[in-house]
Each structure stands twice: as structure tokens, then as C-alpha cells.
Amino acid sequence: MSVTQDSMSAEYPGFFRRLSPADWIWAAGVVVATVFVLAAYGNRMDIYQSGTLVVTAATGLWLGWFWKSFKGYALAVTGMSLLGVFSYGDTLASAQTNFFLKYLVSGEAAVMWMCALLYMSTTAYLASLFRREAGRGVLPALITAVVTGALGLAGLWLGRSGLVPGLEWASPLILLVAVGALLGPIARTDFAARVGSVLAWCAAAFGLAGLLVRWRETYLHDPTWGYIPVSNLWEVFVLFCIVTVLMYLYYQGRTRNLGMGGFVMMVVSAAVAFLLWYTLDREAHVVQPLVPALQSWWMKVHVPTNFVGYGGFAIAAMLGVAYLMRARGERRRPDGLLVRRLPSREVLDDVMYKSIAIGFAFFTIATVLGAMWAAEAWGAYWSWDPKETWALIVWLNYAAWLHLRFTKGWRGVPMAWWAILGLLITTFAFVGVNMFLGGLHSYGTL
């Protein structure tokens, strides 16, 4: 049976023919907004800033076409950011008197909303994993709630009493599991996971709006300070939360599976725990002037690109944990909770691979950009600085992971363990090097 070219075109319309009127309205809005910004502020922008704006606009336009949910998210972020910027006016003092700034959209307030919503989202996703089914008991959920609740409370006591300093900031992660296990038996559908998804979208919106408003705040502190807020650990951990959540929500939409959320959101909640400690114990949220090494245009492209890589690696590691638990459940109890709730091993393996592939691509770009920045700042593309050396180790680790999958077809349990190990290596490269090894990147110490 032959198929004519006309019938094939009718069955598989081109990309632009698949765009809806809403997509074209989105494109028109992005173009008009970009032209307006260039016309109004172009005389204050250098060629790099103008180029970054155009590339960002093109990326946003494409994301709105390719990922339909992104349009609503971007509009929400834009609205909250403009509310924050215009509420400030020309003085930081407005943050003490303006209701919206004080409780909603200032940089600090928005990030705190992000943290709270992420904890709530994690709990909702976990509750969905423990939801009740007809004809099945709730004993596994209750046992999990009792054990994790006891561990979490013990950790809080040990931390607050000074016996194990710092444990009080990590213990809430265990308590999230306890609360999720307690709430789970109340539900009989995946409604809790859908609530968790909505909360995750809201958290990502508050987080990005908070960073954009904080950008304005850096100029209000001192016009000579103004910089994109990705310069210290507090700011980049906020960025990590945003990027990881958005990447996960994309994969959730593509797979139409809500069962991965409880695992992925746990690593995001771990970042939230660090943020809360860094904010409340170290007051690291206070805006400070940039150190000389960071006063460069390269920071605007190097750091965000890097964190797309980190987000992909984090998602892959947590899906590796889910994969191992699913595999164990299939061996021990084929009709157990893990097998019924978690996605199939094929789905977990596929998303784990795609997360690493995208993360590796962006990490590679970020590494190249970092080398170009180093050449401008220190006169050499590569100096075997500890940070550079560990970045190379991270790159080689995931390059080997992808190589063995492509050439040898490796899948399953070994690759899941490798993805988990990869996140540990990445975490040391990101935080541990700055804490213990110093070098040219010593300005990033805790």
C-alpha cells in the first residue's frame, strides 16, 4: 500500500501548523516585550546584555511553544516580579511598609514562600505514595510513620540540645516522610500527588520571582552593586531548587506519571533545609557586594547553565533510588506497595537516562564557558585549580555513564547505583571543594 506525500503531510502536520492561536499570541507577547525593553533600556545595555536578552527571549518563546505549561508559569513569574519591582519604587525602605513586599514578593519573602511550598509539595507527593487501596491495609504506612516520626523527633532533640549540632536542620526531611505516611491512608486516589504538582509549580514561581526581585534589590542597595543573583551559595541553592523542580515537572508531564515526585522532591527539600539553615543561622540572605572575581558578564551565563546540569544529575540520582526500591520490591513482594506505586523500571530508567543526558550537555557547555571566564579573569583557560579538577571528574563520570549506555547497552541496577554515586561526586565538587580545598574559588566558602 502506497502513501502519497499529501496524505503524509495531512497526517503529520509541520511544527508551525500544530501551533494554536494561544501559541502565536504568546510569541507576539514575547517579541513585543523584548522590543519594548530594548527601546526603553537599550542605551544602558552593552552588547553582551542585549545579546543575553535576545537569547533569553528566544528561549522563552521556544519553551512556551514546546512545553505548553511553561506559558502560565512564565506569566505568573512575570506578574509577581513586576509587582515586586514596582512596589519597591526607588527605595529599599518600602519593604518595611508595603504589604506585598513584606509578606509576598520581596526577594527574601518569596524565597521563604518557595521553601514552605516545597516542603508541602514533598509531603503531598509522599502521601500519594502511601494512599489507601480497597482491600488493602494501612499497616505499611503506619509503620513508616511511626519509625520516621521517632527518628525525626530524636534528630530534632539531638540537634537542639547541642549533642549533634546541625541535625535539627536535617531532621525535618525525615518528618516529611512521617507526615506523608500519616496522611496517605486518608486518600484513595492520586489527588494528593496532583496537589503536590500544583504546589511545586507555585514554589518554582515564587523562587524565580524572588530571584528577579532580588536582582532589583541589589541595585537599590547600591547602584554599583547591581548583579544577577547567582553569586553565592544562598542564591544558587534557590536556583537549584527552581531548575530541579521545573525539570521534574517537565518529565512528569511527558510521562504522565506522578509516582516519581516523592523521590525527586526529597532532594529538593534537602536543598531547602540547607537554605533555611543558611538563612536563619548564617544570615546568608543579606545582599552583599560582589567580590572582584565575580564581577563579570560570564557569571550570567556560566552559573545558570551549570545548574541545569546539577538539576538533571539530582533527578537522575533520586530516580536511581526509586529504581533500586522498585527492583527490590519486585523480588521480595511483587504485589507490595513499592511495585504498585512506583513507575515501571522502564520509565524510571528512561527518565534517568534523559536527565543525565540533558544535564551532561548543559554541564559541558557550562564547563567551556567557565574556561573562557577563567581565561579572562586569571589569564589561563585551565589551571588545575581544585574546583576545575573536580569539575573534570564530574564530567568524566557522566561521560563514562553515557558512553557505556550507548556502546554497551548498560541499564538497570548498576546504572542506578552509578547515578546515585554521581550525585555524591557532584555535591562534593559543588560544595565540598569550596569548604575543604579552597583554591582560586575560595570566595565560595561557607
Secondary structure, 3 states (H helix, E strand, C coil): CCCCHHHHHHHCCCCHHHCCHHHHHHHHHHHHHHHHHHHHHHHHCCHHHHHHHHHHHHHHHHHHHHCCHHHHHHHHHHHHHHHHHHHHCCCCCHHHHCHHHHHHHCHHHHHHHHHHHHHHHHHHHHHHHCCCCCCCCCHHHHHHHHHHHHHHHHHHHHHHCCCCCCHHHHHHHHHHHHHHHHHHHHCCCCHHHHHHHHHHHHHHHHHHHHHHHHHHHHHHHCCCCCCCCCCCHHHHHHHHHHHHHHHHHHHHHHHCCCCCHHHHHHHHHHHHHHHHHHHHCCCCCCCCCCCHHHCCCHHHHHHHHHHHHHHHHHHHHHHHHHHHHHHHHHHHCCCCHHHHHCCCHHHHHHHHHHHHHHHHHHHHHHHHHHHHHHHHHHCCCCCCCHHHHHHHHHHHHHHHHHHHHHHHCCCCHHHHHHHHHHHHHHHHHHHHHHHHCCCCCHHHCC
